[in-house]
Amino acid sequence: MSAIKITVLSAPACELCEHAKAVLARVGRDHDLDVEELSTQTEQGRRLMVEHRVAFPPGIFLDGEPFSYGRLSERKLRRELERRSAPQAS
């Protein structure tokens, strides 16, 4: 199985963004993650915020799909990663 691409929309001096990065570092010990950080101050970051109605940073995207914004729940993220890595029944 390939790595799950996670995009973190972050802002400068953002406590919740630092929390999200710490959560991703812990979860990354157990799951194959490809984490990319994107500033909300870039054109692409602003576009994603508006397009996906991210109310405030951090915005978390899994494989390009919006997952959450604000305080990242480690439990919710782990459940979703487990669901995605489970073998699919035919």
N, C-alpha and C positions, 0 to 999 in steps of 0.2 A: 504494500500500500504506500502511496506517495504522501509526502508531507502535506499537511493542511496549511494553506496560506492564510495568515492572519494579518490584517491591516489595522493598525492603531492610528486613529486620527487624534493627534495630541496638540496641546497648546503649551506655550511657555509658562513656567511657574504654576503648573497644574498639579495639585496634590492627587486628584483622582487618576490622572494620567500616570503618575509615578506608581500608584497602587496597582493599576492595570498592568504595568510593565513587570512589577514584582510577581503578580499572580501568573502572568505568562511565563516568567522564568521558572517558577515552581512547576507549573503544569507541563512545561517543555521538558522536564526531566522524565516524564512518564509518557509523553506523546511526541510524535515527530511533527514539529511545527516549523514553519517558515514565517518568521515575524518580520513585518515591514512597518516602520514608523513613518507617518506622513503628517506634516505640520498643517494645522488649520489655517496657517498664514500663507500657504501656497495656493495658487490658482486651483490645482487639482483637489487639494484639501477642502477649500471653500465649496467647490462644485459638489463634492461628495456629501458635505454637510447639508447643503440645500436640497440636492436631489433625493436624499434618503431621509430628510427631515430629522437629522441628528440635532437634538435640542441643545446639547452642550457636550464638550469633550469629557472623557475620551469616547470616541466612536469606535466600536469594534466590528470588524467585518470578517466573516469566515468564508474563504474561497469566493470573495467578492460579494457575498450576501450580507446585509445588515444583521448583526446579532444583538448588539446592545449599545447603550450609551450611558454615560455617568459611571457610577461605581460598578466595577465588574465583579460579578458573583463567581467565585471560583467553583462552587458547587454546580451552578448552572452550566458553566463552561465545560467542566469535566463530564457532566451528563450528556451534553451535546456531542462532545468528542467521542465518548463511548458509543453513542448511538450511531455516529458516522463510521466508526471502525468495526461495528458488529457485522458479521457476515449476513448478507441479504438472503432471505428465504426465496426460493423460486416458486 
